[in-house]
Amino acid sequence: MVILGVLASGSGTNLQSIIDAIESKKLSARINVVISDNPGAYALERAKRHGLKTEVVTKDEYPEKEAFDGKLVSILKENGVGLVILAGFMRLLSPLFVRAFPMKIMNIHPSLLPSFTGLDVQKKALDYGVKFSGCTVHFVDEGVDTGPIIIQAVLPVAANDTPETLKKRILGEEHRIYPQAIQLYSEGRLTVKGRRVTVKDGGGQEGTLENPPVCIFKDE
C-alpha cells in the first residue's frame, strides 16, 4: 500500500475520485494528508467529510517560493508520504520540492501531452483544430508538464464542442485513469527509464481511431 499526500487548490474532483477508489477497495492506498494553498478550497471540505487530515499553507505565510515549498515538503515527510498527488494544485513546484520526491510526484493534465501544456488547454486544442483530445497522468519533473507519461486517455473532439463541454468530458476520463495510475505505482509495476514509463504486464492496445471516421471506398 502506498501512502499519499494530496495537493489541491480548488474543488477537488480528482481528489474525490481517488477517495472513492480507495473506499471501494479498487485502489490500494491511504491518504495521510491533504494540503491546500487556498483556505476556501472545496477539496478541504471533501477531505474532512472522509475523516482525512488537512493542512493549509498560504503564500501570505510563506511569500518566498522555496520557503513555501519547504513547508510543503516538511508536512508531507512528517506524514510519511511516499507518493505526492497533484489534484488541481495551481502552483508550480520548485526544484527543491521535485528533488525531495524524485519520480514520486504525479500530476494529471487535461491534454495529450506533450501537446498543449500550461493553462486553458481545451481552448488551445479547439483553436488548433485537433480531432482528438484527452488527458495525461505523468510523473513531475522540473519542467512544466514535461515529466514522463504514465497513462493517457483519448477522446474525439466533436464539431460542436466548446472549451466547457470538452473540459467536462475530459474530466470524466481524468477521474477514471488517475486512480489507475496510482494503483500501478502501488503495485510496483511502473519503471522509469529516461522519458519512458513501462508497465509490467501492461500489455497494449492494437488498432486505430479516426475522427471523423475514414470512408471505406469499394471497388465498383
C-alpha positions in Angstrom: 0.0 0.0 0.0 1.3 3.4 -0.9 0.9 6.4 1.4 -0.4 9.5 -0.4 -0.2 13.2 0.2 -2.6 15.2 -2.0 -2.1 18.9 -3.0 -5.2 20.7 -4.2 -6.3 24.3 -4.8 -9.9 24.0 -6.0 -12.9 21.8 -6.0 -11.1 18.6 -5.6 -13.0 16.3 -8.0 -9.9 14.3 -8.8 -9.3 14.0 -5.0 -12.8 12.7 -4.7 -12.2 10.1 -7.4 -9.2 8.8 -5.5 -11.0 8.7 -2.2 -13.9 6.8 -3.9 -11.4 4.3 -5.4 -9.8 3.7 -2.0 -13.0 3.3 -0.2 -14.3 0.9 -2.8 -11.1 -1.2 -2.5 -10.2 -0.6 -6.1 -7.1 1.4 -5.0 -4.6 0.1 -2.5 -3.5 3.4 -1.0 -4.1 5.6 2.0 -4.3 9.4 2.1 -2.4 10.7 5.1 -2.8 14.4 4.4 -4.5 16.8 2.0 -2.8 20.2 1.7 -4.1 23.3 0.0 -2.8 26.8 -0.7 -6.4 28.0 -0.7 -8.2 28.1 2.6 -11.5 28.2 0.7 -10.8 25.2 -1.5 -13.7 22.7 -1.6 -11.1 19.9 -1.7 -10.6 20.6 2.0 -14.2 20.0 2.7 -14.2 16.8 0.7 -11.2 15.6 2.7 -12.8 16.4 6.1 -16.0 14.6 5.1 -14.0 11.4 4.8 -12.0 12.0 8.0 -8.8 12.9 6.3 -6.2 15.2 7.8 -5.9 18.6 6.2 -3.4 21.4 6.2 -3.4 24.9 4.7 -0.2 26.6 3.6 -0.6 30.1 2.1 1.7 32.4 0.2 0.9 35.1 2.8 2.6 32.9 5.4 5.5 31.9 3.1 5.9 34.6 0.4 9.3 33.1 -0.7 8.7 30.2 -3.1 11.4 27.9 -1.6 10.1 28.6 1.9 6.6 27.7 0.8 7.7 24.5 -0.9 10.0 23.7 2.0 7.0 23.8 4.3 5.0 21.5 2.0 7.9 19.0 1.9 8.1 19.2 5.7 4.4 18.4 6.1 4.5 15.6 3.6 7.5 13.9 5.1 6.1 14.3 8.7 3.1 12.4 7.4 5.1 9.5 5.9 4.0 10.3 2.3 5.5 8.0 -0.3 3.8 9.5 -3.3 2.6 13.1 -3.9 -0.5 13.6 -5.9 -1.3 16.9 -7.5 -5.0 17.3 -7.9 -5.6 20.7 -9.3 -2.8 22.3 -7.4 -2.3 25.7 -9.0 1.3 26.5 -8.1 4.4 25.5 -9.9 6.7 23.4 -7.8 10.3 24.5 -7.3 13.3 22.2 -8.0 13.6 22.0 -4.2 10.3 20.2 -4.0 10.8 18.0 -7.0 14.2 16.8 -5.8 12.7 15.9 -2.4 10.4 13.4 -4.1 12.2 12.3 -7.3 9.7 10.4 -9.6 7.4 10.3 -6.6 5.1 13.1 -7.7 2.1 12.5 -10.1 0.1 15.1 -11.9 -2.9 14.9 -14.3 -3.1 17.3 -17.2 -6.2 17.8 -19.4 -4.5 17.3 -22.8 -2.5 14.7 -24.6 1.0 15.8 -23.6 3.3 17.0 -25.0 0.7 19.0 -26.8 -0.9 22.0 -25.1 0.9 22.5 -21.8 0.0 25.1 -19.2 -3.5 26.6 -18.8 -6.6 27.0 -21.0 -5.7 23.8 -22.8 -9.2 22.9 -24.1 -9.4 26.3 -25.9 -5.9 25.8 -27.3 -6.9 22.4 -28.6 -10.1 23.7 -30.2 -8.4 26.7 -31.7 -5.7 24.4 -33.2 -8.4 22.2 -34.7 -7.3 18.8 -33.3 -9.6 15.9 -33.9 -8.7 14.1 -30.6 -8.0 15.4 -27.1 -7.8 13.7 -23.7 -5.7 13.7 -20.5 -2.4 12.5 -19.3 -1.1 11.2 -16.0 2.6 11.9 -15.7 5.4 12.0 -13.2 6.5 15.5 -12.4 10.0 16.8 -13.2 11.4 20.3 -13.0 9.7 21.4 -16.2 6.1 22.4 -16.8 4.0 19.4 -17.8 7.2 17.7 -19.2 7.6 14.7 -17.0 7.5 11.0 -18.1 4.0 9.9 -19.2 2.3 7.1 -17.3 -1.2 6.8 -18.8 -3.2 8.7 -21.4 -6.9 8.6 -22.3 -8.0 9.8 -25.7 -11.4 11.0 -26.8 -12.7 12.5 -30.1 -13.4 16.2 -30.3 -17.0 16.9 -31.5 -17.7 19.5 -34.1 -19.9 21.5 -31.7 -17.5 21.2 -28.7 -16.8 24.3 -26.7 -14.0 24.6 -24.1 -16.5 23.9 -21.4 -18.1 20.8 -23.0 -14.7 19.4 -23.9 -13.4 20.1 -20.3 -16.3 18.2 -18.8 -15.8 15.1 -21.0 -12.1 15.1 -20.3 -12.7 15.4 -16.6 -14.6 12.2 -16.6 -11.6 10.5 -18.1 -9.3 12.1 -15.5 -11.4 10.5 -12.8 -11.1 7.1 -14.4 -7.3 7.0 -15.1 -5.8 8.8 -12.2 -6.6 6.1 -9.6 -5.4 3.5 -12.1 -2.0 5.2 -12.4 -1.7 5.3 -8.6 -2.7 1.6 -8.4 0.1 0.7 -10.9 2.5 2.6 -8.7 1.2 0.9 -5.5 1.7 -2.5 -7.2 5.3 -1.6 -8.1 4.5 -2.1 -11.8 6.0 1.2 -13.1 9.6 1.5 -14.3 11.0 4.9 -15.5 13.9 4.8 -17.9 14.7 8.3 -19.3 11.4 9.6 -20.7 9.7 6.2 -21.0 7.5 4.7 -18.3 6.9 1.0 -18.8 4.2 -1.0 -17.1 5.0 -4.6 -16.0 2.4 -7.0 -17.6 0.7 -3.9 -19.0 0.0 -5.3 -22.5 -1.1 -2.8 -25.0 -3.9 -1.9 -27.5 -3.9 -2.5 -31.2 -5.9 -0.8 -33.9 -6.5 2.8 -34.9 -9.0 5.5 -34.2 -10.2 8.1 -36.8 -12.2 11.2 -36.3 -14.2 11.8 -38.4 -14.3 8.1 -39.4 -12.4 7.2 -42.6 -14.6 6.4 -45.5 -14.3 3.0 -47.0 -14.2 3.1 -50.8 -15.3 -0.1 -52.5 -14.3 -1.1 -56.0 -17.1 -0.8 -58.5 
